[in-house]
Amino acid sequence: LKAIKAELGEEEGEADDEGVKDYAARIEEAGMPENIKKAALAEVKKLSSMGQGGAEENVVRNYLEFMLSLPWKKEESGPVDLNAARKILNDQHYGLDKVKERIIQHLAVMQLKKDNKGSILLLVGPPGTGKTSLGKSIAEALGRKYVRLSLGGIRDEAEIRGHRRTYVGAMPGRILQSIKNAGTTNPVMVLDEVDKLMTGGFSGDPASALLEVLDPEQNNSFEDHY
C-alpha cells in the first residue's frame, strides 16, 4: 500500500515518511543516553515498517512523543548563596528556626559535596505548619523549578511506577510525569501527603514502589514500566 501511494504521488505516504524522519532527527537532538536513544530509534523503525492505520501506530507515536517531551539535557546546578537562601526562608516563614537552620546546613553540605546524587529532606508536622511552602522556598533559594506531587489516596502501584505499554490506556507514572511538567532535570520535587498513601491491595503496594524512588542507592537506576 505504501509503495502504491508513493507511485501515485499521494501525499499521505510522503507525510508519514516525513513524520518518521522527523522523529529520528528529534531523537538525535534530544541528548538521550546511548541505551535510551537506541530503544527510541528501534521504536521509530517499528513505526516506519508499520505503515499508516496500524493498530499499534498510536501507541508507538504517544510513546515517542512522551520520550521526546522529557528533559534529557542535564542541567548543572549553580552555586548556592547561603545568605540569600537564609533571607528567603526568613522572609517567607516566621519562626521554624530549627527547620530553617537544618535546611541551611543541608544546602551548605550540597555546596561542599559536588557528587551528590540528589538529596531528600523529610518534613513532619501537623497540617498548616508550612511543610509544602518550605519546599517552594527551598526551590526559590536554589533557583530551581518547583514541582509538587500529592500522594494522598494513591492505592495503585502503577501510579508511581507506570503501566506496561501492553495495556489499553497505559500511562507513565506520576514521578516521570512530574519531571516532564517541570521541564528540567534538577527540579525540587515535593512529595506531599506521603503518610496518606493507601495500603496496597490487589494492585500492588505503592509505598514499596516509592521506596525505590526515595532510596539514593537505588533511585539512580529507577525504571518506569511505561
N, C-alpha and C positions, 0 to 999 in steps of 0.2 A: 504493500500500500504506500509505503514511504517513497519507494522508487518510482511508482506511477505518478505520485503527486509531484515529485521532482521533475519528471519528464514533462508533465502537463504545465509545469511552472506555477503550480498553485502555491499561494503564499503561506498556507498553514504549515506545510512541511518545512519551509525555509524559516519561518518564525520559530518553530520548535527547535530546529538546529541552532539558531541564534541563541535561544534561551539556554540550551545545554552548554554552548561555548561560553556564554556569559557567566554561568555558574563556575565553570573551570577557572576562568580568569579571576573571578571574585575570590575563589578559594586560594589561588596563588598569592593574592594580595593581602589576605586576611591575617597572615603571620601566625598560622596554626603550628603547633608542634608537629614534627615529621609524621609520627604514627597516626595522628588525628587527620592530617592532610591526606594521607594515604587512604584512610577509610572514607573520607568525604569524596575523593576522586573516584573511588570504587562505586559509590552511590551515583555519581554523575554518569559513569559508564553504564550502569544498570538502567538509568533513566533514558539514555540515548538509544539503547537497544530495545527499550520497551515500546517506543512509539507512542503516538497520541491515543488517548482513550483507554490506556491500560488500567486494570483495576487498582494497581498499586501506585499509579502515577502521582496522585495527590498526596499519598502518604510520604513518598520519597521527596516530593517538592517541599512539603511542610517541614520535613526533617532537615533538608538542606538550608531552607530559609532560617530555621531556628539556629542551626550551627553558625550561619553567617552573621546572625544578629548578636551572637555572644561576643564580648570583648576579648580578643586574644592577645593583643599587643600589650606586653607587660608594662605597667606604669611604675616608674621609680618614685619612691617616697622621698619627699623633700625634707629638709631639716625642720625640727620642731622648735619653735620659740617657746621655752617653758614659761617665761614671764607673761607672754601674750596669752598662753593657754590658761595660766592661773587667773588672769584678768577676766577671760571669757567665762570661766567656771564661776568666779565670784560675782560677776555681773548678772548671770542668769539664775544663780541658785543662792539663796540665803541659808546660812548655817551649813549643815552637812560637812563639817570641816574634816572629819576623819576620812570620809569618802573622797572628797576632793584631793586631800593630801595623797591618798593611795593612788588616785588616777595620775597625779603629777609624778609620783615615784615611778609609776609604770611607763609613762611617756619618757622619763629620763633613762630608764633601762633600755627602751626601744632605741633611743639615740645612740647608746653605747654599744648595744649588741646588734650589729648590722645584719647578721644572718638569721634574723628572727623569722620563724615560719608563719607568723600571724598569731596574735595574742587573743586570749579570751578572758574577759572580766565578768564575774558574776555579781549582779546587784540584787540584794534581797531586801524586802521591806513591805510594809502594808501599802494598799492602794493609795495613790495620790502623793507619795513622798518624793516623786521626781526621778524614778528609775529610767523611764523612757526618755525624758527630756535631757537627762545627763548624757545619754547616748548621742543625742543630737548635738550637745555642747562639745563632746569629745570629737565628733566629726568636724565641727567648725574649727576647733583648736588645731586639728591635724590638717585642715584644708582638704578634706576628702569628701566624697559623696556619701550621704546618709541614706540607708535603706532599712525599712522596718518590716519585720515578718512576724505576724501573730500566729502563735501555735495553739491558741485556745480551741479546744474541741476537736482537734485533728485525731481521727481514730484509724486512719488508713496509712500503712507504711509507704504506699506509693506516693502519698503527698510529699514525703521527704525524698524518696528515692526515685520517683518517676515510674511510669508504667512501661512495660515492654512494648515495643512497637507493633507486635503482632496483634494487640488488642485494638478493637474499633474505638476511635476517640482517645487514643493514647496521648498522654501529656507528660512533659518533663516535670521533675519535682520542684517544690517551692524554692529550694536553695538556688537551683540554676535559673529559675525564672527571676528571682531577686537580683542575681548578678547581671542578667540580661537587662532588667529595668534600670539598674544602676549605671550600666554602660561603661563600667571601668573595672579593672582587675583588682583594685585595692579599696573597695568601699568599707565604711564602718557599718556592719550589719547588726541590727538589734533583733535578737530572737526573743520576742515578747511572750509573756504568759507561758513560760516553759513548764511551770508546775501544773498547768491546766491540760496538758496532753492527756488524751483518753488512753486507758489501758487497752492494749491490743486485743482484738477478738479474732475472728476468722480471717481478717485481712492483714494480719501481721501486727507487730508491735512497733509503733512509730518512735517510742523512746529509745529502743535499741538501735534503730536506724540512725537516730540523731547522734548517738554516741560516736559513730564513725566520723560524723561531720565535726564534732567538737574535740575529738582527741587529736592533739597536734602530731602524734606519732603516726596516726592513720590517715588524717584528713588530706594529706598531700597526694594520696592515691584514691581519694573518694571517686566512685564511679556511679553516675546516674544510669538507671536501667534503660532509660529512653535513648 
